[in-house]
Amino acid sequence: MKAIISLCVILLCSVRIGCSQGFINFNFEGATIVPDPASPYYPNAVNASDALPGWTVVGLISPNDILYNDISLGATSVSLQGANGSFPSLDGAFSVNLYGGVPTSPTGASISQTGLVPLNAASLRFIAQGVSFGGGPLLVSLGGQNIPFSAISTSPNYTMYGGDISAFAGQVKQLMFTAPQGANNYWTIDDIQFSVNPVPEPATCGLILCGAAVFGVNRWGKRGASSKFPPSL
């Protein structure tokens, strides 16, 4: 009897794993650029499912498109940014920029996908950079629950953040990144990953960030509000 029960448990676990898909395209390098010639923003309008495989987008500029290497200055938008983008990629060939839109926008910008959180996951980590002139918050949620996150380290063009997601390990959940409404709420994100390492204690992070501040690593401060933006929505 015990052997039968054990076999049933194994089979149930196998079915769950088989029906559950792991998260994909966390570094956004899976992009295929397919411009939409019918869009008024061509060639900066690209098919969303090709540009961001695995992700569901809120912030389309048309039923099927997101921006590429361009940004909106008014309407909520999600854009894929390359090395020559308005907000250049943080790492690798591509990053994603979320723009919340002006306060009258009906909703903020977000990308999300559902997958199986690894069994040994202790933290969620990602790199990001927001604007330095009046930007707003970036929100991260897992399974509909807000995930508080804090800075772990800095580099010249981004900060690495981490949040505790150990309570969700081994579960199938929706992961979502959101830039709420805000006229200057632009966030570029990249290199999302689940880590077996917990988020460092605040005191440790503080020492790291203080050291970075001494060396003056603040790229966006140098750009300032005078940066030239391309045509927008």
JONOR-V735720 format. One record per helix or strand. SS is the DSSP state (@ for helix, = for strand). FROM is the first residue (numbers start at 1). TO is the last residue. Records with the same first field share a line. If there is no record, write none. Layout:
SS = FROM-TO  FROM-TO
This chain:
@ = 2-19  48-51  166-168  202-214  219-223
= = 35-35  45-47  56-58  65-68  77-81  95-101  109-116  123-130  138-142  145-146  150-155  158-164  172-179  182-195
